[in-house]
Amino acid sequence: MTKTSRTLSSLLLSGAALAGALCSAQAATVTIINQNAPGVGFNDPTPVAPVGGNTGTTLGQQRLIAFQHAADIWGATLSSTVPIRIGASFVPLSCTENSAVLGSAGANEIFADFTNAPRPNTWYPSALASKLAGVDTATPGEPHIVARFNSRLGLFPDCLPGPGFYLGLDNNAGEATDLVTVLLHEMAHGLGFQTFTDDETGAEILDIPSVWDHFLVDNRNEQLWVNMTPEQRVASAISSRGLSWNGPIVTAAVPAVLDPRSRLTVFGKAAGKAAGDYLVGDASFGPPLGRKAVKGQVMPVIDQPDGTGLACAPLPKQNAWSIRGNIALVSRGTCPFVDKARNVQAAGAIAMIVADNAPGEPTGLSGSDPSIRIPSVRISQADGVRLRAALQTRSRHRSGVLASLGVYKYRLAGADEQRRILMYTPNPNQPGSSVSHYTTEAKPNQLMEPSINSDLSHTVTPPRDLTYPLLRDIGW
């Protein structure tokens, strides 16, 4: 049996103490190991009021109860005769006034060629190796998973001040960050939702691939990661939409989970080189696109000296007149997306297209405002330049550049042409996020995207989520 203590989270803290075990008669036992010192983290004595079904009366108690609740969800889902140990702590992590690391987790040890290993010469995370072997493969006294979460989030002015973590168990976080959702995400990484191959260099640990790598396929040439050179893996890891998950259990579940992909088609005699289908990011506000397309002329909002428009304030009368009854093209920047949508809607636009102000493929439009009744999408910076070029020759109320906003009949949001879910492979590479997450194009949002979205539920299975199917693909 080959093993290594290489971990994707961080070094273990000393002084661990057993906090409790959660078990399910149907599935698995998950044990939480409190690695915090007295008075901090899980042991923080700060008084708090019970919230959302969390009955703890101190901050530390509520953190532990939320942790146990997430562990219980995974325990009821998984199947293993070997108890799963999670070494957990709340500690200060990197943060600023505008951003913060919520937490991290990963396998504490990885193993290859153990008893009953389904694939020879392949790394498996500690908890999964133990399940497959039928005995605990971990080093005695070591946890299978190590998890650390930010103890300062929202509690200090230099650490993303605001509501911080919501410690309730009812998935009703509002503007706060739902801790149970974050925990479900990070625990999944520790269970095996990660590659141990370096996605920045393409190098395998001791020239041994991860079980994960047997299911990663470059959809441009149908080549698996395990059959690639390190250089090919590096290119695949920044291929944008070029890397898919090829596991049969996930692929079978994809059509029941993912919604149709949104579509923007530009056409008309005046469209010229701008004609064609555009890759778009969806908005979290306003009505979703559907089978019945929204069609109209595209007209630009112009409120900047360079001929672009931000729509961050109510539109002047002449500009409002030009977009009334049309699809408004605005530029990203300066103000929230919901402000732009609200202003063009007030001017009479029937839909909004936001052109990005930075290179890269378009992601979604964030925000929430129930008063917004028009659909919105985001296009890339390059596509925005192309579309604006076609709008240069127009009258005050007519451009002749037409657009249709709807959904594809057969293509799915976040899937390739063979309906396999895409992985997260931005260019440039995002260490800690690239490859070991699902794409941000998935609709509805998936638990294992690189960011935690506010619309997630405490669900890890179809028809809502594709996390557990992937774990099943690798052996769970």
Secondary structure by P-SEA (a helix, b strand, c coil): cccccccccccccccccccbbbbbccbbbbbbbbccccccccccccccccccccccccaaaaaaaaaaaaaaaaaacccccbbbbbbccccccccccccccccccccccccccccccccccccccaaaaaaaacccccccccccbbbbbbccccccccccccccccccccccccccccaaaaaaaaaaaaaccccccccccccccccccccccccccccccccccccccaaaaaaaaacccccccccaaaaaacccccccbbbbbbccccccccccccbbbbbccccccccbbbbbbbbbbbccccccccccccccaaaaaaaccbbbbbbbccccaaaaaaaaaaacccbbbbbbcccccbbbbbbbbccccbbbbbbcaaaaaaaaaaacccccccccbbbbbbbbcccccccccccccccccccccccccccccccccccccccccccccccccccccccccaaaaaaaaacc
